[in-house]
Every structure is written in structure tokens, then in C-alpha cells.
Amino acid sequence: MARFIARRVIGMIAVLFAISVVVFLIFNVIPNSDPAARIAGKNANPELIARVSADLGLDQPLPVQYLAMMKQIFTGELTSYASSQNVVEQIWKGLPATFSLCIGAAVLWMVLAVAFGYLSAVHAGKVTDRALTILSLVGISMPVFWLAAILLYYLSFKAQLFPTSGYIPLTRDPLDWLYHLILPWFTLAVLYVGFYSRVLRSNMLDAMNEDYVRTARAKGLSERQVRIRHVLRNSMIPVVTLFGLDFGAVVGGGAILTETVFNLNGVGLYAGQAIGALDLPPLMGVTMFGAFFIVLFNTIVDTFYAVLDPRIRLGEAAPA
């Protein structure tokens, strides 16, 4: 297991390096214009452009430019020249809201997806399955911004059951923190609940016809034990893989629309504001931040995947 984890960590570092090169090329090389003028902002004067060029070594060869840019990102020195704010500090400032939103939504969508997928598979072809199928398709079809706007209008402005926007830190008031995040959690989770429940249902129906399931029944296990211990556990492996990818993507920027509509001061809202202002340093920082979390959670899921299915670790026994 240790060798398996070591290989995954080495692979994660290699992927992050490749992503950093791609980010550098996209922001500094591919546009075929002066990167200092773009990074300095829309209304930058010649003096500021010259300072940006000197700070990032943009008058040097490309390898030197790459190292200077990565140094600023990873040492926390990257600064938005348009707003004079430290990018890394702003990302760290938005992390509590982003993690609160993403973790809560992830727990909600996994619990509901497993429950709905299990019920659909157990009652395949019946009224329960058809009703859950319709709900899943409706959830998958609804755009996040539209659902958020509908919930805000009817439940916040009309019924006044929930606050309209804002984020309250968990350490300040846990109940108020929960109260402000219920609608954002539901908005972000709906899409994934529908998709994951359909994937789980399909996997469970396929697993029910496998030889190991018939063997478990032949040993005298109850149908409920067979479904939970054998069918559900093995059917969860693809779902866990999807979860790692989706959760990393949501933390890394997939929650931009949700944070923007509900005015949650997280990394997604910060990225959205940077996009609106064409402020490149925050976009560079958030892109690397998002890539790190996507790769990190993918590595964690690969490890958990190996725990669920030991056959994945068979490569460890191969001779070096």
C-alpha cells in the first residue's frame, strides 16, 4: 500500500508541474502580446507595466519567466496590480466560505444520491424507480444560476424563510452559519444528486447479476445483507471516483456561480470578480489553486479506491 501511495504522490507532482507549464503558456505566451500590459490591468500606465515586467522577469528568456511566475505563486508573493491585493492572501481569506459550501453540499449530494440510487435499484421498474428517475432528470436539467434565482426569490424574498445572501463564519455563530448555507448547499447539490443516483442505480443493477452475488445468496445471507455488503459496496467504486473528481473541481472553482448568486465571499466569488475585471494575477492564482485540489482529491480517491478493491494494488507485487 505504501508503494501504491508513493506512486500516486509522484504522479500528482508530475501532473501539477505539467499544469503549471500549461498555465504559464496560456497566460504569458499564447496570447502573442505583451504579458506585462495584460497582467498590469486595463488602465495601467507605462511605469506600472515596466514594474510588472521587472517583477516577473518578462524581459528574460521563457524558462526564467516561468520560474519567476511560479515563485510568486508558491511563495505567496503574487499581487494583483489592478487592486494592489495579495492574491494568495485573498484565496486563503475565501477558503472558509468555499470549504463550508463545498463540504456541506458534497455530504448532502452523496447521502441523497446513495439513498435515491439504492431505492431505484431495489425497486427497478416500479413507481418508486420512475418517480426518482424523473426527479433525477429534473435535477440534472436545471441550471445552477436559475435554481439559485428561483430559491432566492420564493424562499428568501417572498416567504422570507432564509437570508438572501452573505456568509457567517462557523466560529462566530454555528446556527447562523448553517442557516445561511442551506440554500447554497441545496443549489449546488441538486445536479450531482441526480447524476450520481443514476450511475449508482445502473451499477447496482449490473452487480446484482454477478457470480459473487449469487454465491452470497447461496451462502444463506439475507437479501438486505447481499445488497448492502456486496452489491452496494462494489457499485460505489465508480461513484467514489466521480466524487473525487467533482469535489476537487467544485472546490477549485466549480462553485463560482453559486458563490456569486448567494454572495458568499469565497474563492469562487473572488475568481468571478477577477474575470469581470480582466485581472490576470488572481486568475493565475485561482487556476493553480483549483488544479492543486483537483489533482489532490483525485489522488486521495485513487487511494480509497484501492482500499475498496485490493485488486487495484496488484501492481505493488510486481518486481521492480
Residue pairs with C-beta under 8 A, 6 or more apart in sequence:
1 306
1 313
1 316
3 316
4 303
4 306
4 312
4 313
4 315
4 316
5 303
8 299
8 302
8 303
9 299
11 299
12 295
12 296
12 298
12 299
15 295
16 291
16 292
16 295
19 288
19 291
19 295
20 66
20 70
20 288
20 291
21 66
23 284
23 287
23 288
23 291
24 65
24 66
24 69
24 70
27 35
27 38
27 39
27 280
27 283
27 284
28 35
28 58
28 65
28 66
28 69
29 35
29 62
31 38
34 49
34 58
35 56
35 58
36 49
36 50
36 52
36 53
36 56
36 58
37 44
37 49
38 280
39 52
39 56
39 81
39 280
39 281
40 48
40 49
40 52
40 81
40 82
41 48
41 81
41 82
41 277
41 278
41 279
42 82
42 277
42 278
44 52
44 81
44 82
48 81
51 81
52 58
52 81
53 59
55 68
55 72
56 65
56 68
56 69
56 72
57 64
57 65
57 67
57 68
58 65
60 68
69 284
71 77
72 78
72 79
73 87
73 88
73 284
73 285
73 288
76 86
76 88
76 89
77 86
77 88
78 86
78 87
78 88
78 281
78 284
78 285
79 85
79 86
79 87
79 281
80 86
80 87
80 90
80 274
80 279
80 281
80 282
81 281
82 277
82 279
83 277
83 279
87 281
87 282
87 284
87 285
88 285
90 270
90 282
91 267
91 270
91 285
91 286
91 289
93 265
94 265
94 266
94 267
94 268
94 269
94 270
95 266
95 267
96 169
96 170
96 266
97 167
97 259
97 264
97 265
97 266
97 267
97 269
98 251
98 255
98 259
98 264
98 266
98 267
98 268
99 251
100 167
100 170
100 177
100 181
101 181
101 184
101 185
101 188
101 255
101 258
101 259
101 264
101 266
102 188
102 247
102 250
102 251
102 255
104 181
104 185
105 184
105 185
105 186
105 188
105 189
105 192
105 250
105 255
106 189
106 192
106 243
106 247
106 250
108 185
108 186
108 189
108 193
109 188
109 189
109 190
109 192
109 193
109 196
110 196
110 243
112 189
112 193
112 197
113 192
113 193
113 195
113 196
113 197
113 200
113 239
114 196
114 197
114 200
114 232
114 236
114 239
116 132
116 135
116 136
116 193
116 197
116 201
117 196
117 197
117 198
117 199
117 200
117 201
117 204
117 239
118 200
118 204
118 227
118 232
119 128
119 129
119 132
120 128
120 129
120 132
120 133
120 197
120 198
120 201
121 129
121 200
121 201
121 204
121 205
121 208
121 231
122 227
123 129
124 201
124 205
129 201
132 197
133 198
135 194
136 193
136 194
136 195
136 197
136 198
137 194
138 194
139 190
139 191
139 193
139 194
140 191
140 194
140 195
140 198
142 190
142 191
144 187
144 188
144 191
144 257
144 258
144 261
145 257
145 261
147 187
147 190
148 183
148 184
148 187
148 257
148 258
148 261
148 262
149 261
151 162
151 183
151 186
151 187
152 164
152 165
152 183
152 261
152 262
155 161
155 162
155 183
156 162
156 163
156 164
156 183
157 164
162 179
162 180
162 182
162 183
163 179
163 180
165 262
165 263
165 264
166 180
166 262
166 263
166 264
167 177
167 180
167 181
167 263
167 264
167 265
167 266
168 176
168 177
168 179
168 180
169 177
170 177
183 262
184 258
184 259
184 262
184 264
187 258
187 261
187 262
188 250
188 255
188 258
192 246
196 239
196 242
196 243
199 238
199 239
199 242
200 235
200 236
200 239
203 234
203 235
203 236
203 238
203 239
204 227
204 231
204 232
204 235
206 235
207 213
207 230
207 231
207 234
207 235
208 231
210 234
212 230
213 226
213 230
213 231
216 225
216 226
216 229
216 230
217 223
217 226
221 229
233 308
234 308
234 309
236 308
237 305
237 308
237 309
240 301
240 304
240 305
240 308
241 301
241 305
243 301
244 297
244 298
244 300
244 301
244 302
244 304
245 294
245 297
245 298
245 301
246 254
247 297
248 290
248 293
248 294
248 295
248 296
248 297
248 298
249 290
249 294
251 267
251 290
251 293
251 297
252 286
252 289
252 290
252 291
252 292
252 293
252 294
253 267
253 268
253 271
253 286
253 287
253 290
254 268
255 266
255 268
256 268
256 269
256 271
256 272
257 268
258 264
258 268
259 265
259 266
259 267
259 268
259 269
259 272
260 268
260 269
260 272
263 269
267 286
267 289
270 282
270 286
271 282
271 283
271 286
273 279
273 282
274 280
274 282
274 283
274 286
275 283
305 312
306 312
306 313
